Amino acid sequence: MLWNISGERIRIPVNVTATGDTVIIPAQTNGAIFVHELIGNPSVAMTLTVKCGTRVVRTFTLSAGQAFTENDIAGMDGEPTFVCNVGEAFILNTSATGTFTGGVTYSIRQ
């Protein structure tokens, strides 16, 4: 069953190299950002904070080299892992100097 119908899924690379906030997907004016999958691994131990605009959505404590995956809710096709409302950017915040490299799959729900 499809729970949340959204637009075409888009996959983009993620390469966060700065401590603090990095905008991964700019705020949208035409719909909400549905993040279906975030994968990657950090080069150093860090806290990875997922934000939608200024709103903190989730925080993860990661070890150096740890494989990281967050994806759609199992059994609920189309139900995104993270939802950023209209006007909110999808942001990753890292607590340590190093890199977080991976990818994100998202769509826009109008």
Secondary structure in CASP SS format (residue, H / E / C, confidence):
PFRMAT SS
TARGET T0000
AUTHOR 0000-0000-0000
METHOD secondary structure of the structure
MODEL  1
M C 1.00
L C 1.00
W C 1.00
N C 1.00
I C 1.00
S C 1.00
G C 1.00
E C 1.00
R C 1.00
I E 1.00
R E 1.00
I E 1.00
P E 1.00
V E 1.00
N E 1.00
V E 1.00
T C 1.00
A C 1.00
T C 1.00
G E 1.00
D E 1.00
T E 1.00
V E 1.00
I E 1.00
I E 1.00
P C 1.00
A C 1.00
Q C 1.00
T C 1.00
N C 1.00
G C 1.00
A E 1.00
I E 1.00
F E 1.00
V E 1.00
H E 1.00
E E 1.00
L E 1.00
I E 1.00
G E 1.00
N E 1.00
P E 1.00
S C 1.00
V C 1.00
A C 1.00
M E 1.00
T E 1.00
L E 1.00
T E 1.00
V E 1.00
K E 1.00
C E 1.00
G C 1.00
T C 1.00
R E 1.00
V E 1.00
V E 1.00
R E 1.00
T E 1.00
F E 1.00
T E 1.00
L E 1.00
S C 1.00
A C 1.00
G C 1.00
Q C 1.00
A C 1.00
F E 1.00
T E 1.00
E E 1.00
N E 1.00
D C 1.00
I C 1.00
A C 1.00
G C 1.00
M C 1.00
D C 1.00
G C 1.00
E C 1.00
P C 1.00
T C 1.00
F E 1.00
V E 1.00
C E 1.00
N C 1.00
V C 1.00
G C 1.00
E C 1.00
A C 1.00
F E 1.00
I E 1.00
L E 1.00
N E 1.00
T E 1.00
S C 1.00
A C 1.00
T C 1.00
G C 1.00
T C 1.00
F E 1.00
T E 1.00
G E 1.00
G E 1.00
V E 1.00
T E 1.00
Y E 1.00
S E 1.00
I E 1.00
R E 1.00
Q C 1.00
END
